[in-house]
Amino acid sequence: MNKNALEDEPTKKRKEHEEEEEDDDENDFEKKRRYQIAMQRWAILKQALLGGKSSETCKSSVSVRRFSSFGLLQTEYLFSNNKEETWYQYTCADFPNFKMTIKHLPGKINANSLNGFNNTGNVCVWPSEEVMAYYCIKNLDEFRNKNIIELGGGMTCLAGVAVSILSEAQSVVLTDGNEESIDNLTDILNDKSNAELLRKTKVSSRMLRWGEGELDKDLRGHFDIIICADCLFFDEGREDLVQLVYDLLKPNGKCWMFAPKRGATFDEFKQAAEEKFHTLEEERFEKKIYDLHCKLKESGTDQYDPNIHFPIHLQLTKKDVS
Ligand SMILES: C[S@@+](CC[C@H](N)C(=O)[O-])C[C@H]1O[C@@H](n2cnc3c(N)ncnc32)[C@H](O)[C@@H]1O
């Protein structure tokens, strides 16, 4: 029975009034939020036209980046070229013999990048990618003799490159939808010191946009493991990404996603994926990372906001496998 049916008329009216007020509050809140986002976009545009750095202007709930790394990997500056692109050597204290040479784009935005394809992967390496790289390095056995693809890997595909260097994967494909990211990845793969380390695994980079055109035949149903970091907050890309993961995976393949909650976006993606996939969501997927997260939270620093910085692990496996 509807419990409202038991309430007297004045109580009902008062509740209706309170609910209307709550709706108004919610509308006001939503209006303010949209206004703030619009103002931030204007600030980004202004800064872009003045040649500013995008990472300094990412202030919306989608893109704030005050906290930049869990410190799981270490970077040593190598050199910058005349395009302000910077090469770093990445190492990991927990894996003494591991190194990879990675180029970062300048992270500047201009009118081109504002008008062009999504540029968030060229701003920085996001904490989810760092965490995914560390998690992959800790679970190298999973990749032996397997075909791997990284989706939305941004300008470095850090995790995919680490897997290519360290694991005994059969093949690794590094992808993103942004052309500049792919050009940068090509430079990373062609770097002499990386090329030496990459001899054992077949590695390639290519542009792959979710939901655009027919999927290349060589990709369909080809992959044992898909890896993907911080790509779940795009409302427009949600259904396309779910479908793409489904189309790329072998029947018994699995997809490892790492992404912060970013408001409701993680849960919305998970919900969309549940039609086709079994989903497994884990916060404590790796003790070291969870402990770091707890320490940062306890420290009370306002630099660290788990909603946008702490990646949750979401594993997808296909439902309709007999
Ligand atoms: C927040 S960045 C994450 C990049 C990288 N994984 C990291 O964590 O540093 C999101 C990435 O998704 C890519 N992306 C967004 N929409 C896409 C689409 N429709 N197709 C392919 N890639 C897309 C962007 O180009 C960007 O590199």
The ligand as a Gaussian input file, in Angstrom:
#p B3LYP/6-31G(d) Opt

LIG

0 1
 C       40.830000      11.676000     -19.144000
 S       41.607000      11.124000     -20.578000
 C       42.434000       9.681000     -20.000000
 C       43.700000       9.429000     -20.734000
 C       44.585000       8.368000     -20.074000
 N       43.916000       7.117000     -20.038000
 C       44.983000       8.827000     -18.687000
 O       44.305000       8.392000     -17.724000
 O       45.919000       9.602000     -18.544000
 C       40.288000      10.420000     -21.561000
 C       40.769000       9.874000     -22.897000
 O       39.662000       9.361000     -23.613000
 C       39.813000       9.657000     -24.971000
 N       38.485000       9.671000     -25.602000
 C       37.407000      10.414000     -25.263000
 N       36.359000      10.146000     -26.063000
 C       36.802000       9.187000     -26.940000
 C       36.194000       8.509000     -28.030000
 N       34.927000       8.734000     -28.383000
 N       36.944000       7.618000     -28.718000
 C       38.228000       7.371000     -28.364000
 N       38.861000       7.989000     -27.341000
 C       38.156000       8.889000     -26.640000
 C       40.439000      11.042000     -24.981000
 O       41.091000      11.302000     -26.209000
 C       41.385000      10.946000     -23.791000
 O       42.668000      10.536000     -24.172000

